[in-house]
Amino acid sequence: MAEKPAHKFRLGRLSVSIWRNRTKHGTERYRANITRSWKDGEEWKESTTYELEDLVVLSHTAMLAASWIWDQKVARNEEGELEVAQ
């Protein structure tokens, strides 16, 4: 069974999947994958290249992903499971 993303959301034609990975030392790391979708006839396609009008949405999408990841780290810190560097 394939692992599922920790979180997913869509903004217009951009989609974000955030993946949670555990390091060999037991700490959690997050990675975000942002893709652009479009329809070619009846087939949906995805790309990781962006057109001019996608770039503003891309920057906002990246900020939302970063905010979600940060919230996870803060929540883990409140549970005493993570040290946040200051």
C-alpha positions in Angstrom: 0.0 0.0 0.0 1.4 3.4 -1.0 2.0 6.0 1.7 -0.4 8.9 1.7 0.6 12.6 2.0 0.4 14.1 5.5 -1.6 16.9 4.0 -3.0 18.0 0.5 -4.7 21.1 -0.8 -5.4 22.8 -4.1 -5.3 26.5 -5.1 -6.7 27.0 -8.6 -4.8 24.7 -11.0 -1.9 24.1 -8.4 -2.0 21.2 -6.1 0.2 20.6 -3.0 1.1 17.3 -1.4 3.1 17.5 1.9 5.0 14.4 2.8 6.2 13.5 6.3 9.4 11.6 6.5 11.2 10.2 9.5 15.0 10.4 9.6 17.2 7.6 10.8 17.5 9.6 14.1 13.8 9.6 14.5 13.1 13.2 13.8 10.4 14.2 11.3 11.0 16.2 8.1 8.4 17.5 5.7 8.7 18.0 2.0 6.2 19.8 -0.3 5.5 18.8 -3.9 3.6 21.5 -5.9 2.2 20.6 -9.3 0.2 22.4 -12.0 -2.7 20.5 -13.6 -4.3 21.0 -17.0 -6.6 19.1 -19.3 -5.4 17.9 -22.7 -8.5 16.8 -24.4 -10.0 14.2 -22.1 -6.7 13.5 -20.2 -5.5 15.4 -17.1 -1.8 16.1 -17.0 0.6 17.5 -14.4 3.8 19.5 -14.6 6.3 21.1 -12.2 6.8 24.0 -14.6 4.8 27.2 -14.3 3.4 29.9 -16.6 3.6 33.6 -15.7 0.0 33.7 -14.3 0.9 30.6 -12.1 3.8 32.3 -10.3 1.8 34.5 -7.9 -0.4 31.6 -7.0 2.7 29.4 -6.6 4.3 31.8 -4.1 1.1 31.9 -2.1 0.7 28.1 -2.3 4.3 27.7 -1.0 3.6 30.1 1.9 0.5 28.1 2.8 2.5 24.8 2.7 5.2 26.4 4.8 2.7 27.6 7.3 1.1 24.1 7.6 4.5 22.5 8.2 5.4 25.1 10.8 2.1 24.5 12.6 3.0 20.8 12.8 6.4 21.6 14.2 4.9 24.0 16.8 2.3 21.4 17.8 5.0 18.8 18.3 7.1 21.3 20.3 4.1 21.9 22.6 4.0 18.2 23.2 7.7 18.3 24.1 8.6 16.2 21.1 10.6 18.8 19.1 13.1 21.5 19.7 12.6 24.6 17.6 15.8 26.5 16.9 15.6 30.2 17.8 
